[in-house]
Amino acid sequence: MRVLVTGGGIGGLATAVALRQAGADVHVVEKAKAFGEVGAGVQLGPNATGVLRRLGLGDELDEVGFAPEHLYLLRWQDGAHLAEFELANRMLAEYGSPYYTLYRPDLIDILSSALPDEVTSFGVPVTGVHPDKPAITLADGRTLDADLVVGADGTHSIVRGATVGDAPARFSGMCGYRAMMPIEPGEDLNVQLWLGPDRHVVAYPVGRGPNWINMLCVVPEPDWHEESWTAPGTAEDLRAHFDGWSSKLTGLLDRVTEPVYRWALYDREPLTHWSTATTTLLGDAAHPMLPFLAQGAAQSIEDAAALASVLDDDLPAMLKAYEDKRRVHTARVQRMSWDNNVVYHLADGAEQRKRDADLAAGDGFHPYRMTWLYGSNPF
């Protein structure tokens, strides 16, 4: 089967690797002039690292991934522990694969290095999808055809809009600031998540070593609507959003220097279907989600495995089997990520105290009881 994958991000590259191992003839079309995934940090639970291991990339992943010992959920005002969960040892024991934090470009390097150079075409934006056959049109006027077109082209997917129809973006009212800083001696190398009124912060180590602390700071900015991951923010604006928060957090924020980036946080309602007779979608093209469960990259990697696992000459049956494996599951992840926009940001009061008590009792978010998510097997 000849497959065209539009988009050379994490999902598109994972798809190319998985489909090639399953026997398909794959070509990736990437609009950028070279691989260079924007963004900084990514968390991969055992549901995703397990897929990459089965694809034969475990040694490379172990080299660049860092396994934090704990996840700490912290109160905004004083940094008091609301809950803590063992990650490195417990997640491996529970689900059979590690929980890693990574520098995104390192993950792109692992995936792209598993593909021959000739598999990818760079600097060729896709401008359309042929309505009568599995083919795409490029910005330079060329048409490429295949047996199957896979849209891995992100939340603004050209393939989605030209095939199953676009879904309106849903603005969360929130904006994400992201920044990185060098790790200092004695640095806390756990995943830390501060929860507070109307905003939250997650910080975790990334890079070989690790080398940096990656921070995502989510704040209400209803008038900022730009989704670009490279739109500039300022360290001063970022710090102003967290005045009066825990001294441990503000101490981290005091170390932030430019560049700082911010982007408006959107998702879309789950699609009722994302395939046609000769096209399908995956990753953010199929199920864009808020980054409040750390599952965006992981779900695209699972999609890649699921699609490759059902590879078959009967294309309509293959695409139905793929959707049957993934659509309900990813919709659940989308909805839970959206719900966390409320759960994470409760104002101090009765609802917040109940949430904190549930977390402390293990009745709220509990990674060892989320087999449906971290123990998912997309193959």
C-alpha positions in Angstrom: 0.0 0.0 0.0 1.3 3.4 -0.9 0.6 6.0 1.8 1.1 9.8 1.8 1.4 11.3 5.3 1.0 15.1 5.4 2.9 16.5 8.3 6.3 15.6 9.8 5.6 16.2 13.5 5.6 13.6 16.2 2.4 11.9 14.9 3.3 12.0 11.2 6.8 10.5 11.8 5.5 7.9 14.2 3.0 6.9 11.6 5.6 6.6 8.9 7.8 4.4 11.1 4.9 2.2 12.1 3.4 1.8 8.6 6.8 1.1 7.1 7.4 -1.7 9.6 4.0 -3.1 8.7 5.0 -3.2 5.0 3.6 0.0 3.5 5.4 2.2 1.1 5.2 5.6 2.9 6.1 9.2 1.9 5.9 12.1 4.3 5.3 15.6 3.1 6.4 18.4 5.5 6.0 22.1 4.8 9.0 23.1 6.9 12.5 23.1 5.2 13.8 20.7 7.8 12.8 18.7 10.9 12.7 21.0 13.9 9.6 20.4 16.0 8.6 23.7 17.8 8.0 23.5 21.5 10.3 22.5 24.2 9.1 19.8 26.6 6.9 16.7 26.2 5.7 14.1 28.7 5.2 10.6 27.5 3.3 8.1 29.7 3.8 4.4 29.4 1.0 4.2 26.8 3.3 6.1 24.4 6.7 4.8 25.5 5.3 1.3 25.2 4.5 1.9 21.6 7.9 3.4 20.8 9.6 0.4 22.4 7.5 -2.0 20.3 8.6 -0.1 17.2 12.2 -0.8 18.2 13.1 2.6 19.5 13.5 1.8 23.1 17.3 2.2 23.4 17.2 5.6 21.7 14.3 6.7 24.0 16.1 5.5 27.1 19.1 7.7 26.1 17.1 11.0 25.8 14.2 10.4 28.2 14.3 11.3 31.8 12.2 9.4 34.4 11.1 11.7 37.2 10.7 9.9 40.5 7.4 11.7 41.5 4.6 13.9 40.4 3.7 16.5 43.0 0.3 18.3 43.0 0.9 21.6 44.9 -1.3 24.3 46.4 -0.8 27.7 44.7 -0.3 29.8 47.8 2.2 27.9 49.9 3.3 24.9 47.8 1.7 22.5 50.2 1.5 18.9 48.8 -2.1 18.1 47.8 -1.0 14.7 46.4 2.0 12.9 45.2 2.5 9.9 42.9 5.5 7.8 42.2 6.3 7.9 38.6 9.7 6.2 37.7 9.3 3.0 39.6 5.5 2.7 40.0 4.5 3.5 36.4 7.0 1.0 35.1 5.7 -1.6 37.5 2.0 -0.9 36.9 2.1 -0.6 33.1 5.4 -2.2 31.9 6.9 0.9 30.3 8.5 4.1 31.7 7.1 7.6 32.2 9.5 9.9 30.5 9.9 13.7 30.1 11.8 14.7 27.0 13.0 17.6 24.9 10.7 17.6 21.9 13.5 17.9 19.3 15.1 14.8 20.7 11.9 12.9 20.2 11.7 14.2 16.6 15.3 13.1 16.0 14.6 9.6 17.2 11.6 9.2 14.9 13.2 10.9 11.9 16.4 8.8 12.3 14.3 5.7 11.9 13.3 6.7 8.4 15.5 6.8 5.2 16.1 10.3 4.0 14.1 9.7 0.8 10.9 9.1 2.7 10.4 12.8 3.4 9.9 15.8 1.2 10.6 19.2 2.8 9.4 22.7 2.0 6.3 21.6 0.2 3.1 22.9 1.9 -0.1 20.9 1.1 -2.7 23.1 -0.4 -5.5 20.7 -1.1 -6.7 17.1 -1.3 -8.1 15.7 -4.6 -11.9 15.1 -4.3 -12.0 12.0 -6.5 -8.9 10.1 -5.7 -6.3 9.7 -2.9 -4.0 12.5 -4.0 -2.8 15.8 -2.6 -1.9 19.1 -4.3 1.2 21.0 -3.3 1.9 24.7 -3.2 4.3 24.3 -6.2 1.4 22.9 -8.3 2.4 19.3 -8.2 0.0 16.5 -7.4 1.1 13.4 -5.5 -1.1 10.3 -5.5 -1.2 7.1 -3.4 -3.6 4.5 -2.1 -4.2 6.4 1.2 -3.7 9.9 2.4 -3.1 10.4 6.1 -3.6 13.9 7.5 -1.2 14.4 10.4 -1.1 18.1 9.7 -2.2 19.5 13.0 -5.1 21.3 14.5 -5.5 23.4 11.4 -5.5 20.4 9.1 -5.9 20.9 5.4 -6.8 17.2 5.0 -9.6 17.4 7.6 -11.1 20.5 6.0 -11.0 19.0 2.5 -12.4 15.6 3.5 -14.6 15.2 6.5 -15.2 18.9 7.0 -13.7 21.2 9.5 -14.9 21.5 13.1 -15.1 24.9 14.8 -12.3 25.7 17.2 -13.4 26.1 20.8 -11.4 28.7 22.8 -10.7 27.8 26.4 -10.3 31.4 27.5 -6.8 30.4 28.5 -3.3 31.2 27.3 -0.2 29.1 27.8 3.2 30.7 28.4 6.2 28.4 27.9 9.7 28.9 29.0 12.9 26.9 29.7 15.8 27.5 32.1 19.0 25.7 32.7 19.0 23.3 35.6 20.9 24.4 38.7 22.6 22.3 41.4 20.1 20.9 43.8 17.2 21.4 41.4 13.9 19.5 42.0 13.8 17.0 39.2 10.2 15.9 39.7 7.1 16.9 37.8 5.5 19.7 39.8 2.0 20.9 39.2 0.7 24.0 41.0 -3.1 24.4 41.1 -4.6 27.8 41.8 -7.5 30.1 41.1 -7.9 30.6 37.4 -4.4 29.4 36.5 -1.9 26.6 36.9 1.8 25.8 36.3 3.6 22.6 35.4 7.4 22.3 35.5 9.5 19.3 34.7 13.1 18.4 33.6 14.0 17.7 30.0 17.0 17.1 27.9 19.9 14.6 28.1 21.1 14.8 31.6 18.6 16.4 32.1 19.6 19.9 31.2 16.6 22.2 31.5 13.4 22.9 33.4 10.5 23.2 31.1 7.6 25.3 32.3 4.0 25.7 31.0 2.1 28.4 32.8 -1.6 28.6 32.0 -3.4 31.9 32.7 -6.7 33.5 31.7 -6.2 35.8 28.7 -9.6 35.9 26.9 -8.5 38.6 24.5 -5.5 36.7 23.2 -6.5 34.4 20.3 -3.3 33.5 18.5 -2.5 29.8 18.5 1.1 30.0 17.2 3.6 28.3 19.5 6.2 30.9 18.5 4.3 34.1 19.3 6.4 36.1 21.8 5.5 36.8 25.4 7.6 38.5 28.1 9.1 37.2 31.3 7.7 40.3 33.1 4.2 39.6 32.0 4.5 35.9 33.0 5.7 36.7 36.5 2.9 39.3 36.9 0.3 36.6 36.5 1.6 34.7 39.6 2.1 37.5 42.1 1.4 36.2 45.6 1.9 32.5 44.7 4.2 30.0 46.4 7.8 31.3 46.9 9.1 28.1 45.4 7.2 28.8 42.2 8.0 32.5 42.1 11.6 31.6 42.7 11.5 29.5 39.5 9.7 32.3 37.6 12.4 34.8 38.7 14.9 32.7 36.8 12.9 32.9 33.5 14.5 35.0 30.8 13.5 35.6 27.2 12.6 34.0 24.9 9.1 33.4 26.4 6.3 32.2 24.1 2.6 32.2 24.6 -0.3 30.8 22.6 -4.1 30.7 23.0 -5.4 27.3 24.0 -8.1 25.7 21.8 -9.6 22.3 21.2 -12.4 21.0 19.1 -15.4 18.9 19.8 -14.8 15.2 19.0 -15.5 14.3 15.4 -18.2 11.8 14.6 -15.9 10.3 12.0 -12.5 11.2 10.5 -12.1 9.0 7.5 -13.3 8.8 4.0 -12.9 5.9 1.5 -9.2 6.9 0.9 -8.2 9.4 3.6 -7.9 9.5 7.4 -6.6 11.7 10.2 -4.6 11.3 13.3 -3.1 13.3 16.2 -4.2 17.0 16.4 -5.8 16.8 13.0 -8.3 14.2 14.3 -8.6 15.1 18.0 -7.0 18.4 19.1 -7.0 18.6 22.9 -6.0 21.0 25.6 -2.6 20.2 27.2 -4.1 19.5 30.6 -3.5 15.8 30.7 -0.1 15.7 28.9 -1.5 13.4 26.3 -1.4 15.2 22.9 1.8 13.6 21.7 1.1 10.3 23.3 -2.3 10.0 21.6 -0.8 10.7 18.2 1.8 8.0 18.8 -1.0 5.6 19.8 -2.9 6.5 16.6 0.2 5.6 14.5 0.4 2.2 16.1 -3.4 1.6 15.7 -3.4 2.5 12.1 -0.4 0.3 11.3 -1.9 -2.6 13.2 -4.9 -2.8 10.9 -3.0 -2.3 7.6 -5.0 -4.2 5.0 -5.7 -4.1 1.3 -9.4 -3.7 2.1 -9.0 0.0 2.7 -12.6 0.9 3.8 -12.5 -2.0 6.3 -9.0 -1.0 7.5 -10.1 2.6 8.1 -13.2 1.6 9.9 -11.2 -0.7 12.2 -8.7 2.2 12.9 -11.5 4.5 13.8 -13.2 1.9 15.9 -10.0 1.5 17.9 -9.4 5.2 18.4 -12.3 7.5 18.1 -14.1 6.8 21.4 -10.9 6.6 23.3 -9.4 9.9 22.1 -12.8 11.6 22.6 -12.6 10.6 26.3 -9.1 12.0 26.6 -10.3 15.2 24.9 -13.1 15.7 27.3 -11.1 14.9 30.4 -8.5 17.5 29.2 -11.2 20.1 28.7 -12.7 19.3 32.1 -9.4 19.9 33.8 -9.7 23.5 32.6 -12.2 23.8 35.4 -10.8 21.3 37.9 -7.3 22.8 37.9 -8.5 26.4 38.3 -11.1 26.3 41.1 -11.2 29.4 43.2 -10.5 28.9 46.9 -13.7 27.7 48.6 -15.9 24.6 49.1 -15.3 23.1 45.6 -11.6 23.6 45.9 -11.4 22.0 49.3 -13.4 19.0 48.1 -11.1 18.6 45.1 -8.0 18.8 47.4 -9.5 16.3 49.8 -10.3 13.9 46.9 -6.7 14.2 45.6 -5.3 13.5 49.0 -7.6 10.5 49.4 -6.7 9.2 45.9 -10.3 9.6 44.7 -9.5 12.2 42.1 -6.7 12.0 39.4 -4.9 8.8 40.2 -2.4 7.5 37.6 -2.2 4.0 39.0 -6.0 3.6 38.6 -6.0 4.9 35.0 -5.4 1.7 33.2 -7.8 2.8 30.4 -5.3 5.6 29.7 -1.8 4.5 30.7 -2.3 0.9 30.0 -3.9 1.4 26.6 -2.8 -1.1 23.9 -3.4 0.4 20.4 -1.9 -2.5 18.5 
